[in-house]
Amino acid sequence: ATTVTQFVVAVTPSTRFRALLEVFDDPGGFLVFLNSRASVDKLCADLAVGGFRCAALHGGLDQTVRTASLSAFRSGAIDVLLATDVLARGLDVECVRHVVSYDMPTSIELHVHRVGRTGRIGHRGFATTFVAFPGALEDGHCLEDVSVLQSLVGCMNAAGSHVPDWLRQLRPQSAGTGGS
């Protein structure tokens, strides 16, 4: 959607959490997607220790807990909702100002559904996707599925978002190169 400005941020395992804190520029309306229930719970606990008003939402939680988390987010009682892709489809949450893919989605379809949670009904929204590299970006070794990243470039181009050169230049490793 052209109502959503998309960003990508290269992170390493040791810089990912700090990068998330930098995204939290203004309070409220942050929906953070992770790929596993355990990751949602851990990040939610880490943010709560840091003083963030947050809640978790995933399929491993009782329905009453999931409903309470969603209600707290909608009402503004919490600023950050952390979720698995159970929330990526079908639910309309008007207060989502910024979607963060803390973990890269496993398909471009999931990316589109995640981003679709913001920028709705004529409102502007933001989406930030973290792309994991094990070391310095310059080593060129990416931990993500490069074919999904190449599709991401197409989505960003279609939405009129800036695509960083490092993302535009990613290529799949050829068979037999092994990478380290």
Stockholm file with secondary structure:
# STOCKHOLM 1.0

chainA/1-180         ATTVTQFVVAVTPSTRFRALLEVFDDPGGFLVFLNSRASVDKLCADLAVGGFRCAALHGGLDQTVRTASLSAFRSGAIDVLLATDVLARGLDVECVRHVVSYDMPTSIELHVHRVGRTGRIGHRGFATTFVAFPGALEDGHCLEDVSVLQSLVGCMNAAGSHVPDWLRQLRPQSAGTGGS
#=GR chainA/1-180 SS CTTEEEEEEEECTTTHHHHHHHHCCSSSCEEEECSSHHHHHHHHHHHHHTTCCEEEECTTSCHHHHHHHHHHHHHTSCSEEEECGGGTSSCCCTTCCEEEESSCCSSHHHHHHHHTTSSCTTCCEEEEEEEECSSCGGGCCCSSCHHHHHHHHHHHHHHTCCCCHHHHTCCCCCTTCCCC
#=GC SS_cons         CTTEEEEEEEECTTTHHHHHHHHCCSSSCEEEECSSHHHHHHHHHHHHHTTCCEEEECTTSCHHHHHHHHHHHHHTSCSEEEECGGGTSSCCCTTCCEEEESSCCSSHHHHHHHHTTSSCTTCCEEEEEEEECSSCGGGCCCSSCHHHHHHHHHHHHHHTCCCCHHHHTCCCCCTTCCCC
//
